[in-house]
Amino acid sequence: MTETKTEPDTGRRDCAVFVTHVWGPQIATHYERLKREAAPILDVFLAFQQGDDEAAVPAGMTPDLVVRMADSAAHFPLRYQEYLQRSSPWGYVDLVWMTAFLDPRLGAYDRFWLVEYDVDFSGNWSSFFGAAASYEGDLLATRLRPLSADPGFYFTSIYEQPQAAPDDPLIAFMPISRLSRQLIDHYRTRLLQVGWCGHFEMVLPSLARLGGYSIAEIGGYDALVPPERRGLHYDGTFEDLLTTRSTHAYRPPRAFSYFVQSPRKFRQRNRIYHPVKVGWSLNQRLRPYWLPALQRLRALSRRLRGKA
């Protein structure tokens, strides 16, 4: 994974695209901080993921880009049809941000940061983007690991790849990530052909590796982290994705307010935090904790009934 197709760092233009399907005063303040602090390093754009029912853009929101899932059909017709045929939409949000990246208004940029609305940084964003500007990689992501290291990955059952692809697919975690324009164009071209299906966090890194594009971990302690970045930006490994041991995981939430509003609640400084969920009710906050316990109780009850 050391071979690269990107040019030397000098002269490349980066931007960040903040993607959200929800809006409110807290998210607006969070976005404005990101845009203000990152400004010395790169341009930041606001992309609103609009429902296919064409619901109005939220009051007070002035997005640079408005993208519906249906808009992706122009670039990714096969993958969009696959999305429509799935009983669950999980794993196809790449259609939204890839369509945003391909918008002509972003045509001057060479590398694109995806920043989902529930990602935060407990420091000045310029320090993160300033350091990452020198990181090589057509795909920068987090929690990179081969399927052999995580055979229980939930979406493995819907994944398909061409016969030429390696036997051990690559999995990534991508709430904050960076893609080169070369990789984006390659992704679009390859998905015009049959062969790749499933969750984008398997499809994208595996497709990139097969195409010879460079892939790198942003930080943390996973096996594919460059030695000079071990422990930077976030802690833990992919095994912490469903625990509270790391600032950067899948669930449960790390916080219920953003750093700009409650900095003291972010105990580690200069770290990526995910997920940060604002506006949640008490029931929503407790659900990640009581639901697994309820599921275990139901499973135990079924076993006991089976023995009776």
Stockholm file with secondary structure:
# STOCKHOLM 1.0

chainA/1-308         MTETKTEPDTGRRDCAVFVTHVWGPQIATHYERLKREAAPILDVFLAFQQGDDEAAVPAGMTPDLVVRMADSAAHFPLRYQEYLQRSSPWGYVDLVWMTAFLDPRLGAYDRFWLVEYDVDFSGNWSSFFGAAASYEGDLLATRLRPLSADPGFYFTSIYEQPQAAPDDPLIAFMPISRLSRQLIDHYRTRLLQVGWCGHFEMVLPSLARLGGYSIAEIGGYDALVPPERRGLHYDGTFEDLLTTRSTHAYRPPRAFSYFVQSPRKFRQRNRIYHPVKVGWSLNQRLRPYWLPALQRLRALSRRLRGKA
#=GR chainA/1-308 SS CCCCCSCCSTTCCEEEEEEESCCCHHHHHHHHHHHHHHTTTCEEEEEEEECTTCCCCCTTCCCSEEEEGGGGGGTCHHHHHHHHHCSSCTTCTHHHHHHHHTSGGGTTCSEEEEEETTCEESSCHHHHHHHHTTCCCSEEEEEEEEGGGCTTCTTGGGCBCCTTSCSSCEEEEEEEEEEEHHHHHHHHHHTTSTTCBSCHHHHHHHHHHHTTCCEEECSSSSTTSCGGGTTSSSCSCGGGTTSSSSSBCSSSCSBSSCTTTCGGGCCSSSCEEBCBCCSCCHHHHHHHHHHHHHHHHHHHHHHHHHHC
#=GC SS_cons         CCCCCSCCSTTCCEEEEEEESCCCHHHHHHHHHHHHHHTTTCEEEEEEEECTTCCCCCTTCCCSEEEEGGGGGGTCHHHHHHHHHCSSCTTCTHHHHHHHHTSGGGTTCSEEEEEETTCEESSCHHHHHHHHTTCCCSEEEEEEEEGGGCTTCTTGGGCBCCTTSCSSCEEEEEEEEEEEHHHHHHHHHHTTSTTCBSCHHHHHHHHHHHTTCCEEECSSSSTTSCGGGTTSSSCSCGGGTTSSSSSBCSSSCSBSSCTTTCGGGCCSSSCEEBCBCCSCCHHHHHHHHHHHHHHHHHHHHHHHHHHC
//
